[in-house]
Amino acid sequence: MEDVFVAGDEVAYAKGAIVSKTVIKKTTGTITLFAFDKGEELSEHSAPYEALVQVLDGKGQITVGGKPHLLEPGNCILLPANVPHAVKAVESFKMMLTMIKG
């Protein structure tokens, strides 16, 4: 990966799968790119850290604390620490997850 890149181009769709690529991994946090094929999902879970999701391509449903949100490219949503959340690909979609551990 070069210094300048297009985030959505760094992770490819795979049929029936969720693909991820770590961009930065530090003790203070991580940035990870995800590509979800249509219908793929991450079941409800929580994390002890705050995070920001930015949708890069397609449409995804992010449920936070039981409330669903339909997100499109350019949309962002905050995931508070210790609040259950889930992700579902309404259509194939890509997102960037920034997790802050500090």
N, CA, C and O atoms as CSV, one atom per row, in Angstrom:
chain,resi,resn,atom,element,x,y,z
A,1,MET,N,N,0.849,-1.175,0.000
A,1,MET,CA,C,0.000,0.000,0.000
A,1,MET,C,C,0.894,1.237,0.000
A,1,MET,O,O,1.865,1.324,0.751
A,2,GLU,N,N,0.546,2.178,-0.849
A,2,GLU,CA,C,1.311,3.412,-0.934
A,2,GLU,C,C,0.785,4.425,0.067
A,2,GLU,O,O,-0.233,4.192,0.719
A,3,ASP,N,N,1.482,5.557,0.190
A,3,ASP,CA,C,1.047,6.615,1.093
A,3,ASP,C,C,-0.340,7.134,0.737
A,3,ASP,O,O,-1.159,7.375,1.624
A,4,VAL,N,N,-0.609,7.307,-0.551
A,4,VAL,CA,C,-1.914,7.767,-1.017
A,4,VAL,C,C,-2.619,6.569,-1.634
A,4,VAL,O,O,-2.058,5.882,-2.489
A,5,PHE,N,N,-3.848,6.321,-1.198
A,5,PHE,CA,C,-4.596,5.190,-1.729
A,5,PHE,C,C,-6.088,5.470,-1.618
A,5,PHE,O,O,-6.507,6.359,-0.877
A,6,VAL,N,N,-6.875,4.717,-2.349
A,6,VAL,CA,C,-8.328,4.776,-2.276
A,6,VAL,C,C,-8.744,3.601,-1.395
A,6,VAL,O,O,-8.566,2.442,-1.769
A,7,ALA,N,N,-9.299,3.909,-0.224
A,7,ALA,CA,C,-9.593,2.876,0.766
A,7,ALA,C,C,-10.432,1.738,0.199
A,7,ALA,O,O,-10.135,0.570,0.449
A,8,GLY,N,N,-11.470,2.059,-0.559
A,8,GLY,CA,C,-12.339,1.024,-1.112
A,8,GLY,C,C,-11.669,0.105,-2.107
A,8,GLY,O,O,-12.130,-1.015,-2.330
A,9,ASP,N,N,-10.581,0.566,-2.709
A,9,ASP,CA,C,-9.861,-0.264,-3.672
A,9,ASP,C,C,-8.895,-1.247,-3.007
A,9,ASP,O,O,-8.356,-2.132,-3.672
A,10,GLU,N,N,-8.679,-1.098,-1.725
A,10,GLU,CA,C,-7.690,-1.923,-1.014
A,10,GLU,C,C,-8.241,-3.254,-0.519
A,10,GLU,O,O,-7.480,-4.101,-0.050
A,11,VAL,N,N,-9.556,-3.448,-0.617
A,11,VAL,CA,C,-10.168,-4.697,-0.178
A,11,VAL,C,C,-11.204,-5.100,-1.229
A,11,VAL,O,O,-12.011,-4.279,-1.664
A,12,ALA,N,N,-11.171,-6.375,-1.632
A,12,ALA,CA,C,-12.035,-6.848,-2.721
A,12,ALA,C,C,-13.189,-7.694,-2.193
A,12,ALA,O,O,-13.075,-8.351,-1.159
A,13,TYR,N,N,-14.290,-7.664,-2.918
A,13,TYR,CA,C,-15.431,-8.520,-2.601
A,13,TYR,C,C,-15.088,-9.976,-2.919
A,13,TYR,O,O,-14.331,-10.265,-3.846
A,14,ALA,N,N,-15.665,-10.887,-2.124
A,14,ALA,CA,C,-15.538,-12.325,-2.389
A,14,ALA,C,C,-16.919,-12.940,-2.196
A,14,ALA,O,O,-17.592,-12.659,-1.204
A,15,LYS,N,N,-17.340,-13.767,-3.129
A,15,LYS,CA,C,-18.677,-14.361,-3.089
A,15,LYS,C,C,-18.913,-15.114,-1.778
A,15,LYS,O,O,-18.139,-15.992,-1.397
A,16,GLY,N,N,-20.001,-14.746,-1.099
A,16,GLY,CA,C,-20.399,-15.435,0.125
A,16,GLY,C,C,-19.473,-15.219,1.305
A,16,GLY,O,O,-19.420,-16.049,2.212
A,17,ALA,N,N,-18.737,-14.103,1.305
A,17,ALA,CA,C,-17.726,-13.923,2.353
A,17,ALA,C,C,-17.631,-12.476,2.825
A,17,ALA,O,O,-18.168,-11.553,2.212
A,18,ILE,N,N,-16.932,-12.323,3.930
A,18,ILE,CA,C,-16.527,-11.026,4.452
A,18,ILE,C,C,-15.009,-11.015,4.395
A,18,ILE,O,O,-14.348,-11.885,4.962
A,19,VAL,N,N,-14.464,-10.024,3.708
A,19,VAL,CA,C,-13.009,-9.901,3.571
A,19,VAL,C,C,-12.566,-8.694,4.382
A,19,VAL,O,O,-13.215,-7.649,4.353
A,20,SER,N,N,-11.457,-8.837,5.108
A,20,SER,CA,C,-10.939,-7.691,5.866
A,20,SER,C,C,-9.455,-7.503,5.598
A,20,SER,O,O,-8.732,-8.441,5.261
A,21,LYS,N,N,-9.026,-6.247,5.761
A,21,LYS,CA,C,-7.612,-5.916,5.591
A,21,LYS,C,C,-7.257,-4.854,6.631
A,21,LYS,O,O,-7.882,-3.794,6.681
A,22,THR,N,N,-6.278,-5.135,7.438
A,22,THR,CA,C,-5.825,-4.181,8.446
A,22,THR,C,C,-4.904,-3.160,7.797
A,22,THR,O,O,-3.937,-3.517,7.126
A,23,VAL,N,N,-5.217,-1.884,8.005
A,23,VAL,CA,C,-4.413,-0.793,7.463
A,23,VAL,C,C,-3.406,-0.326,8.509
A,23,VAL,O,O,-2.234,-0.104,8.202
A,24,ILE,N,N,-3.880,-0.179,9.754
A,24,ILE,CA,C,-3.017,0.228,10.875
A,24,ILE,C,C,-3.381,-0.623,12.086
A,24,ILE,O,O,-4.559,-0.824,12.380
A,25,LYS,N,N,-2.370,-1.117,12.780
A,25,LYS,CA,C,-2.587,-1.870,14.012
A,25,LYS,C,C,-1.574,-1.376,15.036
A,25,LYS,O,O,-0.380,-1.655,14.934
A,26,LYS,N,N,-2.066,-0.644,16.014
A,26,LYS,CA,C,-1.231,-0.086,17.080
A,26,LYS,C,C,-1.866,-0.422,18.423
A,26,LYS,O,O,-3.024,-0.837,18.473
A,27,THR,N,N,-1.130,-0.250,19.498
A,27,THR,CA,C,-1.706,-0.490,20.822
A,27,THR,C,C,-2.821,0.514,21.124
A,27,THR,O,O,-3.696,0.232,21.942
A,28,THR,N,N,-2.800,1.674,20.479
A,28,THR,CA,C,-3.802,2.715,20.706
A,28,THR,C,C,-5.044,2.569,19.841
A,28,THR,O,O,-6.042,3.248,20.082
A,29,GLY,N,N,-5.005,1.697,18.837
A,29,GLY,CA,C,-6.176,1.494,17.994
A,29,GLY,C,C,-5.838,0.854,16.667
A,29,GLY,O,O,-4.677,0.593,16.351
A,30,THR,N,N,-6.898,0.604,15.887
A,30,THR,CA,C,-6.732,-0.044,14.588
A,30,THR,C,C,-7.620,0.631,13.542
A,30,THR,O,O,-8.632,1.254,13.862
A,31,ILE,N,N,-7.207,0.487,12.282
A,31,ILE,CA,C,-8.047,0.854,11.146
A,31,ILE,C,C,-8.105,-0.383,10.261
A,31,ILE,O,O,-7.081,-0.911,9.828
A,32,THR,N,N,-9.344,-0.834,10.002
A,32,THR,CA,C,-9.541,-2.052,9.225
A,32,THR,C,C,-10.561,-1.798,8.135
A,32,THR,O,O,-11.586,-1.160,8.372
A,33,LEU,N,N,-10.280,-2.300,6.931
A,33,LEU,CA,C,-11.201,-2.226,5.810
A,33,LEU,C,C,-11.944,-3.546,5.699
A,33,LEU,O,O,-11.359,-4.610,5.905
A,34,PHE,N,N,-13.234,-3.484,5.374
A,34,PHE,CA,C,-14.058,-4.676,5.220
A,34,PHE,C,C,-14.813,-4.610,3.903
A,34,PHE,O,O,-15.242,-3.537,3.479
A,35,ALA,N,N,-14.974,-5.767,3.254
A,35,ALA,CA,C,-15.837,-5.922,2.088
A,35,ALA,C,C,-16.802,-7.066,2.390
A,35,ALA,O,O,-16.378,-8.205,2.586
A,36,PHE,N,N,-18.104,-6.758,2.426
A,36,PHE,CA,C,-19.144,-7.742,2.720
A,36,PHE,C,C,-19.891,-8.078,1.436
A,36,PHE,O,O,-20.359,-7.175,0.742
A,37,ASP,N,N,-20.008,-9.355,1.111
A,37,ASP,CA,C,-20.870,-9.745,0.009
A,37,ASP,C,C,-22.319,-9.577,0.468
A,37,ASP,O,O,-22.602,-9.643,1.665
A,38,LYS,N,N,-23.228,-9.361,-0.469
A,38,LYS,CA,C,-24.640,-9.162,-0.139
A,38,LYS,C,C,-25.144,-10.286,0.759
A,38,LYS,O,O,-24.929,-11.466,0.480
A,39,GLY,N,N,-25.819,-9.899,1.845
A,39,GLY,CA,C,-26.400,-10.867,2.770
A,39,GLY,C,C,-25.482,-11.319,3.885
A,39,GLY,O,O,-25.942,-11.915,4.859
A,40,GLU,N,N,-24.195,-11.048,3.765
A,40,GLU,CA,C,-23.257,-11.437,4.818
A,40,GLU,C,C,-23.442,-10.514,6.026
A,40,GLU,O,O,-23.858,-9.364,5.886
A,41,GLU,N,N,-23.127,-11.035,7.207
A,41,GLU,CA,C,-23.327,-10.236,8.409
A,41,GLU,C,C,-22.395,-10.635,9.544
A,41,GLU,O,O,-21.882,-11.752,9.604
A,42,LEU,N,N,-22.201,-9.679,10.438
A,42,LEU,CA,C,-21.532,-9.932,11.711
A,42,LEU,C,C,-22.623,-9.874,12.760
A,42,LEU,O,O,-23.303,-8.857,12.892
A,43,SER,N,N,-22.799,-10.955,13.509
A,43,SER,CA,C,-23.860,-10.994,14.507
A,43,SER,C,C,-23.586,-9.994,15.630
A,43,SER,O,O,-22.474,-9.486,15.774
A,44,GLU,N,N,-24.608,-9.731,16.404
A,44,GLU,CA,C,-24.497,-8.744,17.471
A,44,GLU,C,C,-23.361,-9.096,18.432
A,44,GLU,O,O,-23.223,-10.233,18.882
A,45,HIS,N,N,-22.566,-8.088,18.723
A,45,HIS,CA,C,-21.440,-8.229,19.637
A,45,HIS,C,C,-21.134,-6.846,20.207
A,45,HIS,O,O,-21.714,-5.850,19.777
A,46,SER,N,N,-20.236,-6.791,21.159
A,46,SER,CA,C,-19.811,-5.490,21.684
A,46,SER,C,C,-18.296,-5.510,21.832
A,46,SER,O,O,-17.662,-6.565,21.826
A,47,ALA,N,N,-17.737,-4.318,21.966
A,47,ALA,CA,C,-16.291,-4.170,22.132
A,47,ALA,C,C,-16.055,-3.163,23.251
A,47,ALA,O,O,-16.876,-2.271,23.465
A,48,PRO,N,N,-14.955,-3.298,23.957
A,48,PRO,CA,C,-14.685,-2.377,25.076
A,48,PRO,C,C,-14.136,-1.024,24.632
A,48,PRO,O,O,-13.715,-0.222,25.466
A,49,TYR,N,N,-14.137,-0.766,23.315
A,49,TYR,CA,C,-13.569,0.474,22.785
A,49,TYR,C,C,-14.572,1.182,21.885
A,49,TYR,O,O,-15.454,0.549,21.305
A,50,GLU,N,N,-14.431,2.498,21.774
A,50,GLU,CA,C,-15.238,3.258,20.834
A,50,GLU,C,C,-14.722,3.021,19.419
A,50,GLU,O,O,-13.540,2.752,19.208
A,51,ALA,N,N,-15.633,3.127,18.454
A,51,ALA,CA,C,-15.239,2.928,17.064
A,51,ALA,C,C,-16.081,3.813,16.151
A,51,ALA,O,O,-17.164,4.271,16.515
A,52,LEU,N,N,-15.549,4.035,14.962
A,52,LEU,CA,C,-16.240,4.792,13.919
A,52,LEU,C,C,-16.281,3.929,12.670
A,52,LEU,O,O,-15.259,3.402,12.232
A,53,VAL,N,N,-17.476,3.789,12.099
A,53,VAL,CA,C,-17.638,3.083,10.828
A,53,VAL,C,C,-17.921,4.116,9.753
A,53,VAL,O,O,-18.772,4.989,9.924
A,54,GLN,N,N,-17.198,4.011,8.637
A,54,GLN,CA,C,-17.445,4.858,7.471
A,54,GLN,C,C,-17.734,3.940,6.290
A,54,GLN,O,O,-16.921,3.077,5.961
A,55,VAL,N,N,-18.892,4.121,5.650
A,55,VAL,CA,C,-19.252,3.293,4.503
A,55,VAL,C,C,-18.579,3.851,3.252
A,55,VAL,O,O,-18.670,5.044,2.959
A,56,LEU,N,N,-17.904,2.967,2.522
A,56,LEU,CA,C,-17.151,3.341,1.330
A,56,LEU,C,C,-17.871,3.011,0.033
A,56,LEU,O,O,-17.696,3.700,-0.972
A,57,ASP,N,N,-18.690,1.945,0.054
A,57,ASP,CA,C,-19.354,1.474,-1.158
A,57,ASP,C,C,-20.571,0.652,-0.760
A,57,ASP,O,O,-20.552,-0.022,0.269
A,58,GLY,N,N,-21.632,0.701,-1.566
A,58,GLY,CA,C,-22.809,-0.126,-1.337
A,58,GLY,C,C,-23.668,0.350,-0.174
A,58,GLY,O,O,-23.597,1.508,0.239
A,59,LYS,N,N,-24.488,-0.572,0.351
A,59,LYS,CA,C,-25.382,-0.251,1.464
A,59,LYS,C,C,-25.272,-1.316,2.539
A,59,LYS,O,O,-25.255,-2.515,2.258
A,60,GLY,N,N,-25.197,-0.844,3.782
A,60,GLY,CA,C,-25.144,-1.764,4.917
A,60,GLY,C,C,-26.050,-1.302,6.026
A,60,GLY,O,O,-26.314,-0.110,6.186
A,61,GLN,N,N,-26.520,-2.258,6.786
A,61,GLN,CA,C,-27.327,-1.936,7.962
A,61,GLN,C,C,-26.470,-2.150,9.203
A,61,GLN,O,O,-25.982,-3.253,9.447
A,62,ILE,N,N,-26.294,-1.103,9.973
A,62,ILE,CA,C,-25.551,-1.171,11.223
A,62,ILE,C,C,-26.574,-0.988,12.341
A,62,ILE,O,O,-27.250,0.038,12.409
A,63,THR,N,N,-26.682,-1.968,13.199
A,63,THR,CA,C,-27.603,-1.887,14.331
A,63,THR,C,C,-26.788,-1.591,15.573
A,63,THR,O,O,-25.844,-2.313,15.892
A,64,VAL,N,N,-27.151,-0.531,16.272
A,64,VAL,CA,C,-26.437,-0.114,17.482
A,64,VAL,C,C,-27.448,-0.016,18.619
A,64,VAL,O,O,-28.416,0.739,18.538
A,65,GLY,N,N,-27.215,-0.783,19.672
A,65,GLY,CA,C,-28.136,-0.762,20.802
A,65,GLY,C,C,-29.557,-1.117,20.409
A,65,GLY,O,O,-30.509,-0.581,20.976
A,66,GLY,N,N,-29.713,-2.022,19.438
A,66,GLY,CA,C,-31.026,-2.470,18.993
A,66,GLY,C,C,-31.681,-1.580,17.947
A,66,GLY,O,O,-32.759,-1.915,17.456
A,67,LYS,N,N,-31.065,-0.454,17.591
A,67,LYS,CA,C,-31.642,0.473,16.601
A,67,LYS,C,C,-30.919,0.327,15.267
A,67,LYS,O,O,-29.720,0.591,15.184
A,68,PRO,N,N,-31.645,-0.098,14.203
A,68,PRO,CA,C,-31.011,-0.272,12.890
A,68,PRO,C,C,-30.828,1.058,12.153
A,68,PRO,O,O,-31.664,1.956,12.247
A,69,HIS,N,N,-29.721,1.161,11.423
A,69,HIS,CA,C,-29.406,2.344,10.615
A,69,HIS,C,C,-28.966,1.862,9.238
A,69,HIS,O,O,-28.049,1.047,9.129
A,70,LEU,N,N,-29.619,2.365,8.180
A,70,LEU,CA,C,-29.223,2.030,6.821
A,70,LEU,C,C,-28.216,3.071,6.353
A,70,LEU,O,O,-28.528,4.260,6.291
A,71,LEU,N,N,-27.014,2.626,6.024
A,71,LEU,CA,C,-25.932,3.533,5.658
A,71,LEU,C,C,-25.507,3.336,4.209
A,71,LEU,O,O,-25.509,2.222,3.684
A,72,GLU,N,N,-25.141,4.455,3.575
A,72,GLU,CA,C,-24.678,4.483,2.194
A,72,GLU,C,C,-23.306,5.135,2.148
A,72,GLU,O,O,-22.844,5.664,3.159
A,73,PRO,N,N,-22.639,5.108,0.989
A,73,PRO,CA,C,-21.303,5.706,0.894
A,73,PRO,C,C,-21.271,7.143,1.411
A,73,PRO,O,O,-22.126,7.968,1.089
A,74,GLY,N,N,-20.255,7.405,2.220
A,74,GLY,CA,C,-20.085,8.723,2.824
A,74,GLY,C,C,-20.703,8.829,4.204
A,74,GLY,O,O,-20.359,9.732,4.967
A,75,ASN,N,N,-21.626,7.905,4.544
A,75,ASN,CA,C,-22.228,7.911,5.879
A,75,ASN,C,C,-21.271,7.322,6.894
A,75,ASN,O,O,-20.502,6.411,6.593
A,76,CYS,N,N,-21.333,7.861,8.110
A,76,CYS,CA,C,-20.539,7.364,9.230
A,76,CYS,C,C,-21.457,7.118,10.416
A,76,CYS,O,O,-22.524,7.723,10.516
A,77,ILE,N,N,-21.047,6.238,11.307
A,77,ILE,CA,C,-21.788,6.006,12.536
A,77,ILE,C,C,-20.796,5.680,13.649
A,77,ILE,O,O,-19.805,4.982,13.433
A,78,LEU,N,N,-21.081,6.195,14.835
A,78,LEU,CA,C,-20.253,5.909,16.005
A,78,LEU,C,C,-20.760,4.655,16.694
A,78,LEU,O,O,-21.966,4.451,16.827
A,79,LEU,N,N,-19.834,3.823,17.129
A,79,LEU,CA,C,-20.150,2.626,17.902
A,79,LEU,C,C,-19.596,2.854,19.301
A,79,LEU,O,O,-18.390,2.736,19.513
A,80,PRO,N,N,-20.461,3.179,20.258
A,80,PRO,CA,C,-19.972,3.423,21.622
A,80,PRO,C,C,-19.398,2.142,22.245
A,80,PRO,O,O,-19.809,1.032,21.906
A,81,ALA,N,N,-18.462,2.321,23.139
A,81,ALA,CA,C,-17.869,1.188,23.858
A,81,ALA,C,C,-18.958,0.444,24.633
A,81,ALA,O,O,-19.859,1.056,25.206
A,82,ASN,N,N,-18.858,-0.867,24.638
A,82,ASN,CA,C,-19.719,-1.750,25.422
A,82,ASN,C,C,-21.197,-1.711,25.048
A,82,ASN,O,O,-22.036,-2.167,25.825
A,83,VAL,N,N,-21.534,-1.178,23.877
A,83,VAL,CA,C,-22.919,-1.180,23.388
A,83,VAL,C,C,-23.000,-2.207,22.262
A,83,VAL,O,O,-22.220,-2.142,21.313
A,84,PRO,N,N,-23.937,-3.155,22.355
A,84,PRO,CA,C,-24.043,-4.182,21.307
A,84,PRO,C,C,-24.327,-3.570,19.933
A,84,PRO,O,O,-25.111,-2.630,19.801
A,85,HIS,N,N,-23.668,-4.131,18.917
A,85,HIS,CA,C,-23.873,-3.688,17.541
A,85,HIS,C,C,-23.736,-4.890,16.606
A,85,HIS,O,O,-23.120,-5.901,16.945
A,86,ALA,N,N,-24.336,-4.746,15.412
A,86,ALA,CA,C,-24.282,-5.798,14.397
A,86,ALA,C,C,-24.176,-5.121,13.029
A,86,ALA,O,O,-24.523,-3.950,12.871
A,87,VAL,N,N,-23.687,-5.882,12.047
A,87,VAL,CA,C,-23.504,-5.360,10.693
A,87,VAL,C,C,-24.103,-6.355,9.709
A,87,VAL,O,O,-23.863,-7.558,9.813
A,88,LYS,N,N,-24.890,-5.851,8.747
A,88,LYS,CA,C,-25.449,-6.708,7.698
A,88,LYS,C,C,-25.351,-5.996,6.364
A,88,LYS,O,O,-25.643,-4.804,6.260
A,89,ALA,N,N,-24.937,-6.735,5.343
A,89,ALA,CA,C,-24.830,-6.185,3.987
A,89,ALA,C,C,-26.183,-6.274,3.297
A,89,ALA,O,O,-26.606,-7.357,2.891
A,90,VAL,N,N,-26.863,-5.137,3.162
A,90,VAL,CA,C,-28.127,-5.061,2.435
A,90,VAL,C,C,-27.854,-5.337,0.955
A,90,VAL,O,O,-28.636,-6.004,0.278
A,91,GLU,N,N,-26.743,-4.816,0.476
A,91,GLU,CA,C,-26.169,-5.165,-0.825
A,91,GLU,C,C,-24.673,-5.266,-0.565
A,91,GLU,O,O,-24.225,-4.939,0.534
A,92,SER,N,N,-23.904,-5.699,-1.520
A,92,SER,CA,C,-22.459,-5.753,-1.287
A,92,SER,C,C,-21.993,-4.382,-0.844
A,92,SER,O,O,-22.339,-3.375,-1.462
A,93,PHE,N,N,-21.214,-4.335,0.221
A,93,PHE,CA,C,-20.745,-3.030,0.676
A,93,PHE,C,C,-19.385,-3.131,1.349
A,93,PHE,O,O,-18.973,-4.179,1.846
A,94,LYS,N,N,-18.704,-1.973,1.339
A,94,LYS,CA,C,-17.382,-1.865,1.952
A,94,LYS,C,C,-17.429,-0.794,3.028
A,94,LYS,O,O,-18.126,0.211,2.892
A,95,MET,N,N,-16.677,-1.021,4.100
A,95,MET,CA,C,-16.624,-0.057,5.188
A,95,MET,C,C,-15.224,0.004,5.767
A,95,MET,O,O,-14.427,-0.924,5.631
A,96,MET,N,N,-14.947,1.129,6.418
A,96,MET,CA,C,-13.690,1.296,7.145
A,96,MET,C,C,-14.053,1.435,8.609
A,96,MET,O,O,-14.899,2.252,8.971
A,97,LEU,N,N,-13.415,0.640,9.448
A,97,LEU,CA,C,-13.630,0.661,10.897
A,97,LEU,C,C,-12.396,1.230,11.562
A,97,LEU,O,O,-11.294,0.704,11.409
A,98,THR,N,N,-12.591,2.317,12.307
A,98,THR,CA,C,-11.519,2.921,13.088
A,98,THR,C,C,-11.840,2.697,14.555
A,98,THR,O,O,-12.826,3.227,15.068
A,99,MET,N,N,-11.006,1.910,15.234
A,99,MET,CA,C,-11.225,1.617,16.653
A,99,MET,C,C,-10.166,2.342,17.484
A,99,MET,O,O,-8.970,2.263,17.200
A,100,ILE,N,N,-10.627,3.042,18.509
A,100,ILE,CA,C,-9.749,3.799,19.386
A,100,ILE,C,C,-9.674,3.097,20.739
A,100,ILE,O,O,-10.698,2.894,21.392
A,101,LYS,N,N,-8.490,2.734,21.152
A,101,LYS,CA,C,-8.310,1.982,22.392
A,101,LYS,C,C,-7.792,2.841,23.539
A,101,LYS,O,O,-7.309,2.303,24.535
A,102,GLY,N,N,-7.881,4.164,23.420
A,102,GLY,CA,C,-7.327,5.020,24.464
A,102,GLY,C,C,-8.343,5.796,25.228
A,102,GLY,O,O,-7.991,6.552,26.133
